Amino acid sequence: MGPITVTAVIDFVTVVFVLATMLSMGLALTTDEILTSLGQRQLMAKSLLVNLVLVPLLAFAFVLAVPMETGHVVGLLLIAMAPGAPFGPKLAEISKSDVAFASGLMAVLAVVSVATIPITVTLLMPGDVAADPLGIARIVVVTQLIPLIGGLGVRARYQPVATRLHPPIQQLSTYLLVLLVILLTIVYAGEMRQLVGTGTLFISVVVIGGALLLGYVLGGPAKRTREVLATTTAARNVATALLIAATGFSDPSVLTIIVAFGLLSLVVSGPVASLWGQHSGM
């Protein structure tokens, strides 16, 4: 057995983080929340359109229009292709919006992205980038779909068990996210500094802002669902994007841009949700 490398540690932490995050998500969701979200067919169709099609195309348009390093291109496209951030319902709670719809939408996006992420990788990833769509699909199924369904099953059949398990697993997910960000920041500090002045951070902010605006416009007539779709769309699934990047792409700049995008999305969507929450009772 060879020495344990920092890269191996990062890969392990990433896998466990995604598993814990998706299991926690399943343990917190109810069947009624998912069915209620699915019952809003027009709103759900718009939600899928903006998350699965429009945001990836927005990122792809910038990739075509602005010269970027290959690693930054791959990272930006991967994070744009990965919908359903697990903290979407938390943003809905902060904005005092429709938390049930946010939870249901998050579950639906987690399921459908098993198919859509490999498809969008095939269609939008540059031709000179080696990508394995079937391998990506297996990664998403094993680390995202299976623990999500497992959590939903426990919640449906053994609710007291799910209630006890959810807080520590959610806490584990939070701790692992912090650890992962620290590890990536330390290991790839040089690459992070190199992002400054490249225009990549500005493009990321524009994509995040565009996702926020598109979600708000397509979120239906109700203010509460517009706010949910806006913040959910802007906050991409960093966990899934990191896992795909860590296991499928060797260029460290891919991980760097995903982490940077994820932090920026929180910086943008978090205060926006807080502002909406402050004005909800006015």
N, C-alpha and C positions, 0 to 999 in steps of 0.2 A: 504494500500500500504506500503510495507516494505521499509527499507532503501536501497538507491542505493549503490551497491558495486563496487569496482574497477574492478572486473571481468566483471560486467554488462556494465560498461563504455567501457572497451576494446572491448567487443563483439559488442556493438553499433557502435563504431568508425570503427571497422573492416568491418561491413556490409556496412556502408555508404561509406567507402573508396572503396570497391569493386564496388559498384553501380556507384559511380562517375567515377572510372577508366574505367569501361567498356562503360559507356555512352559517356565519352570523346573520347574513342577509336572509337566508331561508328560515332560520329559527325565529326571526322577527316578523315575517310576513304571514298573512292569513289568506286563505282561499278566497274569502269575500273581497279582500282588497284587489286581488288579481282579477276576479270576475267582474267587479265593478268597473275597473279600468278598461277591460276588454269590451264591456257593454257600451262604452262611449265610443262607438265605432269611428265616427268622423274624426273626433279628436285623436283617437289612437292612430288612425291612418296618417294624420298630419304629424303626429309625434314620431312615428317610424320614418316618415319621409325626411324630416329635418335631421334626425339623428343618424340615420343609416345612409342617406344619399346626399343631402345638401351640405352638411358639414364636411364630409370627405371631399366633395367636389370643390368646396371653397378652398380647402387646403391644397388640393391638386392644382387649382387655378394659380395660386401663388407660387407653387413649385415650378409651373411652366413659365410664369412671368418674371420671376426673380432668380438670378443665378445663386445657387446654394451648393454647399458641399454635399456629397452623396449621403454621408451619415446623417446630416441634418434633414435632408429630404426624406430619408427612410423614417427617422424618428417622428417628424411632423406628420407624415402620412399615417403611421401606425397609431399615434394618439388620436388623430382625427377619425380613424376607422373604428376606434374602440368606444362604444357608447355605454351608458348605464353606470355612472359612478355610484358606488355604494353609499356615499354620503348625500345623495340626492334628497332623500326624505328629511335629512337633518337640515338642509338648506330650506326645504319647504316649511319645516317647523320654525326656523328662524324668521322667515318671511311671513309667517302666520297664514300660509296658503293651504292648498288641498294636500295634506300629508298622505291620505289614503291613495289618491291618484298617483302621487309621487312614488309611493311604495310599489303599487301595482305596475306602473310604467317601468320601474327599475328591474323588476322581475322579468317582464316581457322582453325588455332589451337584452337582458342577460341570456335569455333562451335563444332569441332569434339571431343574436350576434355570433352564435356558433356557426351559422351558415354564412352570414353576411361578411364577417371579417375575412375569411379565406377568399370569398368572391371579390371583395374590393381590393385585396392584396393582389390578386391575379390581374384585375383590370387597371389599377392605378399605379402600382409600383413600377418604377423605371425598369426598362428592359435589361439594363446591365446589372441589376441587383438580383442575386440568387435568392429566391424565396420558395418555400415549400408549402403551398396552400393546404395540402392534406395533413402535413405535419402540424401546421398551425391549428387546423380544425381539431386534431387529436388533443393538442394542448388545451384548447378552450373547453372541449368536452370534459376532459379529466379534471382540470383544475377549477373550472367555473360551473359547468352544468351539473355534474354529478354532486358536488357538495351543496349546491343550491337546492337541487331536488331532494337530497337527503335531509337538509334542514327543513324544507317544506313538509316532508313526510313526518318528521318528528313533531313538528308544530301541529300538524293535523291530527295525529293519533295520540300523542303524549304531550299535551300542552303544558302541564306542570313541569315536565322534564325540560321542554324547550325554554320555559320561563327561567329555569335555574341555569341552564347552559348558556343562554344568550349573553348575559353581562360579562362573564369571564372571557368568552371567545371574542366578543366585540372588543374588550380591553386588550386581549392578546393581539388582535388585528391592529389596533391603534399603536401599541408599543412596537410592533414589527414595522409599521409604516415609518415611525420616527427613526428606528434603527436603520432601516433601509435608506432613508434620506440622508442620515449622517454618514453611513458607509459610502454611498455614492458621491456625496459632497467631498469627503476626504480623498477618496481614490481618484475621482475625476475633477478635482479642484482646478487643475490646469485647463482642462477642456471647458469647464464652466466659465473661467475668465476669458477664454478665447471666443465665447459667444458674444461678448460685449463688442460692439462695433461691427458685427457681421450683418446686422439687420434681422437676424433670425428671431431675436426676442421681440422686436417690433412686429414682425409678421405673426408671431404667436399671439400677441395681444390683439392684433386685428382679427385673427381667426376666432379667438375667444369672444371678442366683442360682437363679431358677426353672428356667431352661434347664439349668443344671448339675444340679439335683436331678432333673428329668425325664429327662435323659440317663442319669443313674446308675441310676434305678429301672428304666428300660426297656432297659438295656444287657445283659440276659441274666444267667444264673447265674454266669458267670465274672467274677471281679473285674477282670481285665485289659481285657475288653471294656466293662464298666461304666464304668471310668475313661476309656477312649477316647471313648465316646459322650458322657459328661458334659462333658469339656473341649472336644470338637469342637463340641458343640451350643452351649455357652456362648460360644465364640469365633466370632462371625459373620464373614461375608466383607466386611470393610470396603472392600476394593478395588473390588468390584463395586458396592456401595452408593454409594460416593463417585462413581464414574463415572456412574451413573444420575442421581445428584443434580446433578452438575456440568453434565451435558448436558441434563437435562430440567426442572430447577427453578431459578428465578432467586433465590429467597429464600436469603440466606447462612446463616440459622439452620438450614436443612436440613443443610448441610455441617457446621455446628458440632456439632449433636447426634450426627451419625454419628461424627465424630472423637472426641468425648467418650465415646461408648458404646464405641468400639473400644479406647480407652486403658483404660477401666474394665474391660472384659472381660479384658484382659491382666493387669491388677492383681489380678483375682479368680482367673482360671483358671491363671495362671502359678504363683503360690504353692501353690495346691491341688495342681497336678501335681507340684511339687517335694516337697510333704509326702508325697504318695503314693509318690513315688520313694524317699524316705528310709526309708519303712516297708515297702518291697516285700520286703526280704530278712529281715525280722524274723519 
